[in-house]
Amino acid sequence: MIEARGLTKVFRRADKPPGLAASVRHLVRPRYAEHTAVAGIDLSIGAGEAVAYVGPNGAGKSTTVKMLTGIVHPTAGEIRVCGLDPHRNRHANARNIGVLFGQRTQLWWDLPVRDSLALLRDIYRIPERRYRARLDELEPVLGLAGLLPVLARKLSLGQRMRADLAAALLHDPRVVYLDEPTIGLDVTARDAMRGFLRDLRRTGTTLMITTHDLGDIEEVCDRIVILDAGRIIYDGPVTAIKDRLARDRAVHFTLADACPGVDLSTDLPGSRTVAGEDERRVSVVFDRFVHGAGDVLAAMARHARVVDLSIDEPSIDDVVRRVYAGAIGDALPDRVR
């Protein structure tokens, strides 16, 4: 569904020197500096895949999506979305894709949501019966009935995101680009949205999600592409990178009696025992591929009587935080570009 080869985008920016005299000279003889936002990436996404496209601010995520949608023309490289060049076939490409930008809207600001959707219905030439059926399909998750008579400018952020998602999906696109799809939603609405996106995948729709909400990644996406300085540094399964970069697991114990100084490093080589503020609370951090939670419980039971415990599983949050901090060294899996 999406194929990109050697995709590159270089922006030319005016290089304005400081000082009044230098600035005047710049008006006559301007100088420019080049900034490479995307540096020769290769990307292939199949039908029904949900891919998280993440990276620190300025990594090139938005520029990539803008090239894939046809908004920005690449400096070099080739793109095909559903077999079309997005920039040269913009009208045909627009019929195949849906786009949700968290900081942009497809709604007409001074019109009720109902009228904005009706205009999009006419733009995409959606038959009236299909249009009504599509709204009925979207209603259970997006709660459109209460939003339809409201002016777009009077919607809260969460309401606008729901209305904008309806606008993006109205014409039943084959590929959907989502930028922060759950921003502004409450917990219940966020869970419903993620469930809806999972169901959307099952219909064969391809999703490309850029997000800082790592719950979106874990609950919707099986694959993650990590971008840094315009280059892909990892492209592969979410589980694989978690296994390599988030090996630690933690068990938090509540003990029957205070047990200061307890240390399981002898019983469980490589583990760390961390005392809590309350001397009856102790945490053990261990490599989940070396020891199991049962091993940790058995070891603690030899030292103290356990009243309660909880287990922290590693999350993609741990992985992405390390990547953003540049603390990845040689630990990334083999599927690195």
Backbone hydrogen bonds in HBPLUS format (Angstrom, degrees):
<---DONOR---> <-ACCEPTOR-->    atom                        ^
c    i                          cat <-CA-CA->   ^        H-A-AA   ^      H-
h    n   atom  resd res      DA  || num        DHA   H-A  angle D-A-AA Bond
n    s   type  num  typ     dist DA aas  dist angle  dist       angle   num
A0082-CYS N   A0001-MET O   2.73 MM  81  4.78 155.3  1.79 137.8 146.3     1
A0002-ILE N   A0045-ILE O   3.06 MM  43  5.04 163.5  2.09 149.1 150.7     2
A0045-ILE N   A0002-ILE O   2.90 MM  43  5.04 159.6  1.94 145.1 150.1     3
A0003-GLU N   A0080-ARG O   2.82 MM  77  5.10 153.8  1.88 154.3 160.5     4
A0080-ARG N   A0003-GLU O   2.81 MM  77  5.10 147.7  1.92 151.2 157.2     5
A0004-ALA N   A0043-LEU O   2.78 MM  39  4.98 152.5  1.85 156.4 158.4     6
A0043-LEU N   A0004-ALA O   2.90 MM  39  4.98 158.5  1.95 135.1 139.1     7
A0005-ARG N   A0078-GLU O   2.97 MM  73  5.29 158.2  2.01 147.3 152.9     8
A0078-GLU N   A0005-ARG O   2.97 MM  73  5.29 156.9  2.02 146.1 153.3     9
A0007-LEU N   A0041-ILE O   2.91 MM  34  4.99 150.3  2.00 149.3 139.5    10
A0040-GLY N   A0007-LEU O   2.79 MM  33  4.55 114.1  2.23 120.2 131.8    11
A0041-ILE N   A0007-LEU O   2.95 MM  34  4.99 147.2  2.06 135.0 130.8    12
A0008-THR N   A0076-ALA O   2.96 MM  68  5.01 154.4  2.03 147.6 140.1    13
A0075-THR N   A0008-THR O   2.77 MM  67  5.54 138.0  1.94 142.7 152.9    14
A0076-ALA N   A0008-THR O   3.25 MM  68  5.01 157.6  2.31 129.7 129.1    15
A0009-LYS N   A0038-VAL O   2.90 MM  29  5.01 156.3  1.96 132.8 135.5    16
A0037-ALA N   A0009-LYS O   2.92 MM  28  5.69 140.8  2.08 156.8 169.3    17
A0038-VAL N   A0009-LYS O   3.37 MM  29  5.01 166.7  2.39 133.9 136.7    18
A0011-PHE N   A0035-HIS O   2.79 MM  24  5.18 163.7  1.82 157.3 153.5    19
A0035-HIS N   A0011-PHE O   2.79 MM  24  5.18 161.0  1.82 156.2 162.2    20
A0013-ARG N   A0033-ALA O   2.79 MM  20  5.29 175.9  1.79 165.6 164.7    21
A0033-ALA N   A0013-ARG O   2.74 MM  20  5.29 160.4  1.77 156.0 162.4    22
A0015-ASP N   A0031-ARG O   2.79 MM  16  5.39 173.6  1.79 136.7 138.3    23
A0023-SER N   A0019-GLY O   2.97 MM   4  6.07 149.0  2.06 143.2 152.5    24
A0024-VAL N   A0020-LEU O   2.95 MM   4  6.26 151.9  2.03 152.3 159.5    25
A0025-ARG N   A0021-ALA O   3.05 MM   4  6.38 160.1  2.09 148.6 153.6    26
A0026-HIS N   A0022-ALA O   2.91 MM   4  6.13 143.7  2.05 140.8 151.4    27
A0027-LEU N   A0023-SER O   3.21 MM   4  6.57 137.2  2.41 139.8 149.2    28
A0027-LEU N   A0024-VAL O   3.09 MM   3  5.30 131.0  2.34 100.1 112.4    29
A0028-VAL N   A0025-ARG O   3.09 MM   3  5.30 128.4  2.37 100.0 113.0    30
A0029-ARG N   A0025-ARG O   2.84 MM   4  6.03 172.1  1.84 162.2 164.8    31
A0039-ALA N   A0230-GLY O   2.81 MM 191  5.02 172.3  1.82 127.6 130.1    32
A0049-GLU N   A0046-GLY O   3.28 MM   3  5.72 160.2  2.32 131.0 130.0    33
A0207-LEU N   A0049-GLU O   2.83 MM 158  6.20 168.0  1.85 160.8 164.7    34
A0051-VAL N   A0207-LEU O   2.93 MM 156  6.21 164.9  1.95 149.7 149.8    35
A0209-ILE N   A0051-VAL O   2.82 MM 158  6.11 165.6  1.84 158.9 164.0    36
A0052-ALA N   A0223-ARG O   2.98 MM 171  6.34 170.4  1.99 153.9 153.9    37
A0225-VAL N   A0052-ALA O   2.76 MM 173  6.04 166.2  1.78 171.3 175.7    38
A0053-TYR N   A0209-ILE O   2.71 MM 156  5.81 167.2  1.72 152.1 154.2    39
A0054-VAL N   A0225-VAL O   2.93 MM 171  6.29 156.8  1.98 164.7 171.8    40
A0227-LEU N   A0054-VAL O   2.77 MM 173  6.07 163.5  1.80 159.4 165.1    41
A0059-ALA N   A0056-PRO O   3.04 MM   3  5.55 140.6  2.20 146.0 143.0    42
A0230-GLY N   A0059-ALA O   2.78 MM 171  5.23 133.8  2.00 134.2 142.6    43
A0064-THR N   A0060-GLY O   3.04 MM   4  6.14 155.1  2.10 144.9 151.2    44
A0065-VAL N   A0061-LYS O   3.08 MM   4  6.44 165.4  2.10 156.7 159.7    45
A0066-LYS N   A0062-SER O   2.91 MM   4  6.11 157.6  1.96 149.9 156.4    46
A0067-MET N   A0063-THR O   3.03 MM   4  6.28 146.4  2.14 144.6 153.0    47
A0067-MET N   A0064-THR O   3.11 MM   3  5.20 122.3  2.46  96.6 110.9    48
A0068-LEU N   A0064-THR O   2.93 MM   4  6.25 154.9  1.99 151.0 158.7    49
A0069-THR N   A0065-VAL O   2.92 MM   4  6.13 141.1  2.07 146.8 156.9    50
A0071-ILE N   A0066-LYS O   2.89 MM   5  5.08 124.5  2.21 158.0 163.5    51
A0072-VAL N   A0066-LYS O   3.12 MM   6  5.39 162.1  2.16 115.6 116.5    52
A0070-GLY N   A0067-MET O   3.22 MM   3  5.10 144.1  2.36  94.5 104.9    53
A0081-VAL N   A0084-LEU O   2.81 MM   3  5.20 159.6  1.85 147.3 150.6    54
A0084-LEU N   A0081-VAL O   3.03 MM   3  5.20 167.3  2.04 110.2 113.9    55
A0089-ASN N   A0085-ASP O   2.89 MM   4  5.70 146.2  2.00 158.6 166.7    56
A0093-ASN N   A0089-ASN O   2.80 MM   4  5.85 157.5  1.85 155.1 162.9    57
A0094-ALA N   A0090-ARG O   2.89 MM   4  5.96 150.6  1.98 142.1 149.5    58
A0095-ARG N   A0092-ALA O   3.26 MM   3  5.45 136.4  2.47  98.8 109.7    59
A0096-ASN N   A0093-ASN O   2.93 MM   3  5.26 144.5  2.05 107.7 118.6    60
A0174-ARG N   A0096-ASN O   2.86 MM  78  5.40 133.2  2.08 127.9 139.4    61
A0175-VAL N   A0096-ASN O   3.09 MM  79  6.35 156.9  2.15 158.8 163.4    62
A0098-GLY N   A0175-VAL O   2.81 MM  77  6.32 140.9  1.97 148.4 159.9    63
A0177-TYR N   A0098-GLY O   2.83 MM  79  6.24 159.8  1.87 161.5 162.5    64
A0100-LEU N   A0177-TYR O   2.85 MM  77  6.20 151.3  1.93 158.9 168.3    65
A0179-ASP N   A0100-LEU O   2.71 MM  79  5.84 156.4  1.76 165.0 173.5    66
A0104-ARG N   A0101-PHE O   3.07 MM   3  5.15 164.7  2.09 110.8 115.5    67
A0111-LEU N   A0108-TRP O   3.11 MM   3  5.48 167.4  2.13 121.2 122.3    68
A0153-ARG N   A0109-TRP O   3.08 MM  44  5.14 139.8  2.25 155.5 144.5    69
A0152-ALA N   A0111-LEU O   3.10 MM  41  6.22 155.9  2.16 150.4 149.0    70
A0115-ASP N   A0112-PRO O   2.99 MM   3  5.45 123.8  2.32 108.6 121.5    71
A0116-SER N   A0112-PRO O   3.19 MM   4  6.60 157.2  2.24 153.3 160.0    72
A0113-VAL N   A0150-VAL O   2.94 MM  37  6.00 144.3  2.07 148.7 151.4    73
A0117-LEU N   A0113-VAL O   2.99 MM   4  6.25 165.0  2.02 160.3 163.1    74
A0114-ARG N   A0148-LEU O   2.82 MM  34  4.47 156.9  1.87 139.8 132.0    75
A0118-ALA N   A0114-ARG O   3.00 MM   4  6.20 147.8  2.11 139.7 149.3    76
A0119-LEU N   A0115-ASP O   2.92 MM   4  6.15 151.6  2.00 147.3 154.1    77
A0120-LEU N   A0116-SER O   3.06 MM   4  6.39 157.4  2.11 147.2 153.1    78
A0121-ARG N   A0117-LEU O   2.85 MM   4  6.10 146.3  1.97 142.0 152.1    79
A0122-ASP N   A0118-ALA O   3.09 MM   4  6.41 150.2  2.18 143.1 149.6    80
A0123-ILE N   A0119-LEU O   2.87 MM   4  6.20 156.1  1.93 149.3 156.7    81
A0124-TYR N   A0120-LEU O   2.92 MM   4  6.06 164.5  1.95 152.4 155.1    82
A0125-ARG N   A0121-ARG O   2.93 MM   4  5.81 106.0  2.49 128.5 146.0    83
A0126-ILE N   A0121-ARG O   2.96 MM   5  5.24 166.0  1.98 151.6 155.5    84
A0125-ARG N   A0122-ASP O   3.14 MM   3  4.74 147.1  2.25  91.5 101.3    85
A0131-TYR N   A0127-PRO O   2.82 MM   4  6.05 155.5  1.88 157.5 166.0    86
A0132-ARG N   A0128-GLU O   2.99 MM   4  6.23 162.2  2.02 153.2 156.1    87
A0133-ALA N   A0129-ARG O   3.05 MM   4  6.25 158.0  2.10 144.2 150.6    88
A0134-ARG N   A0130-ARG O   2.86 MM   4  6.03 150.7  1.95 146.0 154.0    89
A0135-LEU N   A0131-TYR O   3.06 MM   4  6.36 157.7  2.11 149.4 154.5    90
A0136-ASP N   A0132-ARG O   3.04 MM   4  6.30 153.0  2.12 144.9 152.4    91
A0137-GLU N   A0133-ALA O   2.99 MM   4  6.29 143.6  2.13 142.3 152.0    92
A0138-LEU N   A0134-ARG O   3.05 MM   4  6.33 148.1  2.16 147.3 155.5    93
A0139-GLU N   A0135-LEU O   2.94 MM   4  5.98 135.7  2.14 144.8 156.0    94
A0142-LEU N   A0138-LEU O   2.97 MM   4  5.90 168.5  1.98 170.3 170.3    95
A0143-GLY N   A0139-GLU O   2.81 MM   4  4.91 147.5  1.91 139.3 142.1    96
A0147-LEU N   A0144-LEU O   2.78 MM   3  5.06 140.9  1.93 109.7 122.6    97
A0148-LEU N   A0144-LEU O   2.98 MM   4  6.03 143.8  2.11 167.8 179.2    98
A0150-VAL N   A0147-LEU O   3.01 MM   3  5.40 157.0  2.06 119.0 126.4    99
A0154-LYS N   A0151-LEU O   2.96 MM   3  5.43 155.8  2.02 114.9 122.8   100
A0155-LEU N   A0152-ALA O   3.18 MM   3  5.48 168.6  2.20 113.1 116.1   101
A0160-ARG N   A0156-SER O   2.83 MM   4  6.03 160.7  1.87 154.7 160.4   102
A0161-MET N   A0157-LEU O   2.94 MM   4  6.19 155.1  2.01 151.3 157.8   103
A0162-ARG N   A0158-GLY O   3.17 MM   4  6.44 153.0  2.25 143.5 150.0   104
A0163-ALA N   A0159-GLN O   2.98 MM   4  6.29 160.4  2.02 152.0 157.4   105
A0164-ASP N   A0160-ARG O   2.74 MM   4  5.89 157.3  1.79 151.7 158.7   106
A0165-LEU N   A0161-MET O   2.91 MM   4  6.05 148.1  2.02 140.8 149.0   107
A0166-ALA N   A0162-ARG O   3.11 MM   4  6.38 153.8  2.18 142.4 149.1   108
A0167-ALA N   A0163-ALA O   3.00 MM   4  6.33 152.5  2.07 143.6 151.2   109
A0168-ALA N   A0164-ASP O   2.90 MM   4  6.18 148.2  2.00 144.1 152.8   110
A0169-LEU N   A0165-LEU O   2.99 MM   4  6.18 139.8  2.16 145.1 155.2   111
A0170-LEU N   A0166-ALA O   2.96 MM   4  5.74 114.4  2.40 143.5 157.4   112
A0172-ASP N   A0169-LEU O   3.03 MM   3  5.28 163.5  2.06 119.2 120.1   113
A0206-THR N   A0174-ARG O   2.97 MM  32  6.27 173.0  1.98 154.5 153.5   114
A0176-VAL N   A0206-THR O   2.80 MM  30  6.17 160.0  1.84 165.6 172.4   115
A0208-MET N   A0176-VAL O   3.00 MM  32  6.40 153.5  2.07 161.2 164.7   116
A0178-LEU N   A0208-MET O   2.89 MM  30  6.17 168.3  1.90 156.9 159.8   117
A0210-THR N   A0178-LEU O   2.86 MM  32  6.28 162.1  1.90 162.6 168.7   118
A0180-GLU N   A0210-THR O   2.77 MM  30  6.09 166.9  1.78 170.5 173.5   119
A0183-ILE N   A0180-GLU O   3.35 MM   3  5.56 171.5  2.36 112.7 114.8   120
A0185-LEU N   A0182-THR O   3.23 MM   3  5.60 161.6  2.26 132.0 131.1   121
A0190-ARG N   A0186-ASP O   2.77 MM   4  5.89 155.5  1.83 158.8 166.9   122
A0191-ASP N   A0187-VAL O   3.05 MM   4  6.26 161.1  2.09 147.8 151.8   123
A0192-ALA N   A0188-THR O   3.03 MM   4  6.28 158.4  2.08 147.6 153.9   124
A0193-MET N   A0189-ALA O   2.86 MM   4  6.03 152.3  1.94 145.6 153.3   125
A0194-ARG N   A0190-ARG O   2.97 MM   4  6.25 161.0  2.01 151.7 156.1   126
A0195-GLY N   A0191-ASP O   3.00 MM   4  6.23 158.2  2.05 146.7 152.8   127
A0196-PHE N   A0192-ALA O   2.90 MM   4  6.12 151.8  1.98 144.1 152.2   128
A0197-LEU N   A0193-MET O   2.92 MM   4  6.23 154.3  1.98 150.5 157.1   129
A0198-ARG N   A0194-ARG O   3.00 MM   4  6.28 152.1  2.07 146.1 153.5   130
A0199-ASP N   A0195-GLY O   3.01 MM   4  6.30 156.6  2.06 146.9 153.1   131
A0200-LEU N   A0196-PHE O   2.85 MM   4  6.11 147.3  1.95 144.5 154.5   132
A0201-ARG N   A0197-LEU O   3.10 MM   4  6.38 147.7  2.21 143.5 150.1   133
A0202-ARG N   A0199-ASP O   3.06 MM   3  5.19 119.6  2.44  96.4 111.1   134
A0203-THR N   A0200-LEU O   3.15 MM   3  5.42 147.9  2.25 103.3 112.6   135
A0204-GLY N   A0201-ARG O   2.82 MM   3  5.33 161.3  1.85 119.6 124.3   136
A0216-ASP N   A0213-ASP O   2.98 MM   3  5.71 142.0  2.13 117.3 125.9   137
A0218-GLU N   A0214-LEU O   3.14 MM   4  6.46 167.2  2.15 152.4 153.8   138
A0219-GLU N   A0215-GLY O   3.00 MM   4  5.97 156.5  2.05 148.5 154.4   139
A0220-VAL N   A0216-ASP O   3.01 MM   4  5.68 139.5  2.18 138.8 146.6   140
A0221-CYS N   A0217-ILE O   3.00 MM   4  5.06 144.4  2.13 127.1 138.2   141
A0238-VAL N   A0222-ASP O   2.91 MM  16  5.63 161.3  1.94 134.6 136.4   142
A0224-ILE N   A0236-GLY O   2.92 MM  12  5.80 169.0  1.93 169.8 167.1   143
A0236-GLY N   A0224-ILE O   3.21 MM  12  5.80 164.3  2.24 151.3 153.8   144
A0226-ILE N   A0234-TYR O   2.85 MM   8  5.16 158.5  1.90 145.4 152.7   145
A0233-ILE N   A0226-ILE O   2.87 MM   7  5.78 160.2  1.91 157.9 164.6   146
A0228-ASP N   A0231-ARG O   2.83 MM   3  5.40 161.0  1.86 153.9 159.5   147
A0231-ARG N   A0228-ASP O   3.04 MM   3  5.40 163.3  2.07 114.6 120.0   148
A0235-ASP N   A0335-ARG O   3.29 MM 100  6.13 162.4  2.33 176.8 172.3   149
A0241-ILE N   A0237-PRO O   3.44 MM   4  6.79 162.0  2.48 150.5 152.8   150
A0242-LYS N   A0238-VAL O   3.09 MM   4  6.29 152.8  2.17 148.7 157.0   151
A0243-ASP N   A0239-THR O   2.90 MM   4  6.07 154.0  1.96 146.5 153.4   152
A0244-ARG N   A0240-ALA O   3.16 MM   4  6.40 141.1  2.32 138.3 148.1   153
A0245-LEU N   A0241-ILE O   2.87 MM   4  5.88 163.3  1.90 149.2 154.0   154
A0246-ALA N   A0242-LYS O   2.75 MM   4  4.86 142.5  1.88 133.5 139.3   155
A0288-ARG N   A0247-ARG O   3.06 MM  41  5.89 173.8  2.06 152.0 152.0   156
A0249-ARG N   A0286-PHE O   2.89 MM  37  5.54 152.7  1.96 157.3 166.3   157
A0286-PHE N   A0249-ARG O   2.93 MM  37  5.54 163.3  1.96 160.7 166.3   158
A0250-ALA N   A0312-ASP O   3.29 MM  62  5.14 168.9  2.31 142.0 145.1   159
A0312-ASP N   A0250-ALA O   2.80 MM  62  5.14 165.5  1.82 154.3 159.4   160
A0251-VAL N   A0284-VAL O   2.96 MM  33  5.32 159.0  2.01 145.5 151.1   161
A0284-VAL N   A0251-VAL O   2.89 MM  33  5.32 156.4  1.95 147.7 155.4   162
A0252-HIS N   A0310-SER O   2.78 MM  58  5.22 167.4  1.80 159.2 163.3   163
A0310-SER N   A0252-HIS O   2.94 MM  58  5.22 140.3  2.10 137.5 149.5   164
A0253-PHE N   A0282-VAL O   2.71 MM  29  5.23 172.4  1.71 170.2 168.7   165
A0282-VAL N   A0253-PHE O   3.10 MM  29  5.23 155.8  2.16 136.7 144.2   166
A0254-THR N   A0308-ASP O   2.84 MM  54  5.02 157.2  1.89 147.3 143.1   167
A0307-VAL N   A0254-THR O   2.78 MM  53  5.55 160.4  1.82 155.7 161.4   168
A0308-ASP N   A0254-THR O   3.18 MM  54  5.02 157.5  2.24 137.9 140.1   169
A0255-LEU N   A0280-ARG O   2.70 MM  25  4.93 167.4  1.72 151.3 155.8   170
A0256-ALA N   A0305-ARG O   2.88 MM  49  5.60 160.8  1.92 160.5 162.5   171
A0259-CYS N   A0279-GLU O   3.31 MM  20  6.18 167.4  2.33 139.4 136.0   172
A0268-LEU N   A0264-LEU O   2.71 MM   4  5.79 156.8  1.76 159.6 167.6   173
A0271-SER N   A0268-LEU O   3.01 MM   3  5.72 157.6  2.06 147.7 149.1   174
A0272-ARG N   A0285-VAL O   2.85 MM  13  5.13 156.1  1.91 149.2 156.6   175
A0285-VAL N   A0272-ARG O   2.82 MM  13  5.13 159.6  1.86 153.7 158.7   176
A0274-VAL N   A0283-SER O   2.69 MM   9  5.04 171.1  1.70 156.3 159.6   177
A0283-SER N   A0274-VAL O   2.82 MM   9  5.04 169.8  1.83 153.2 156.7   178
A0276-GLY N   A0281-ARG O   2.90 MM   5  5.11 150.9  1.98 154.7 145.9   179
A0281-ARG N   A0278-ASP O   2.84 MM   3  5.49 166.5  1.86 125.3 129.2   180
A0290-VAL N   A0287-ASP O   2.98 MM   3  5.38 162.0  2.01 114.6 120.5   181
A0291-HIS N   A0287-ASP O   3.01 MM   4  6.19 171.3  2.01 171.1 172.8   182
A0295-ASP N   A0292-GLY O   3.04 MM   3  5.20 123.4  2.37  99.2 113.1   183
A0296-VAL N   A0292-GLY O   3.20 MM   4  6.60 154.2  2.27 148.7 155.4   184
A0297-LEU N   A0293-ALA O   2.95 MM   4  6.23 160.6  1.99 151.7 156.7   185
A0298-ALA N   A0294-GLY O   2.94 MM   4  6.09 162.2  1.97 146.9 152.0   186
A0299-ALA N   A0295-ASP O   2.95 MM   4  6.14 156.2  2.01 145.7 152.2   187
A0300-MET N   A0296-VAL O   2.95 MM   4  6.19 161.6  1.98 151.5 156.1   188
A0301-ALA N   A0297-LEU O   2.90 MM   4  6.07 155.3  1.96 149.1 156.4   189
A0302-ARG N   A0299-ALA O   3.21 MM   3  5.38 142.1  2.36  99.0 109.4   190
A0303-HIS N   A0300-MET O   2.89 MM   3  5.31 151.7  1.97 111.8 120.8   191
A0304-ALA N   A0300-MET O   2.90 MM   4  6.11 150.6  1.99 158.6 168.3   192
A0318-ASP N   A0315-SER O   3.07 MM   3  5.60 131.2  2.32 108.8 118.1   193
A0320-VAL N   A0316-ILE O   2.90 MM   4  6.15 174.1  1.91 164.1 162.7   194
A0321-ARG N   A0317-ASP O   2.99 MM   4  6.02 159.3  2.04 147.7 154.0   195
A0322-ARG N   A0318-ASP O   3.24 MM   4  6.37 154.4  2.30 138.8 144.9   196
A0323-VAL N   A0319-VAL O   2.96 MM   4  6.29 155.7  2.02 151.3 159.0   197
A0324-TYR N   A0320-VAL O   2.84 MM   4  6.00 168.3  1.85 155.9 158.4   198
A0325-ALA N   A0321-ARG O   3.03 MM   4  6.14 144.7  2.15 138.2 147.8   199
A0327-ALA N   A0322-ARG O   2.93 MM   5  5.23 144.5  2.06 161.3 158.8   200
A0326-GLY N   A0323-VAL O   2.97 MM   3  5.05 152.4  2.04 102.9 111.9   201
A0331-ALA N   A0328-ILE O   2.84 MM   3  5.62 158.7  1.89 152.5 157.3   202
A0336-VAL N   A0334-ASP O   2.71 MM   2  5.52 138.9  1.88 108.0  94.8   203
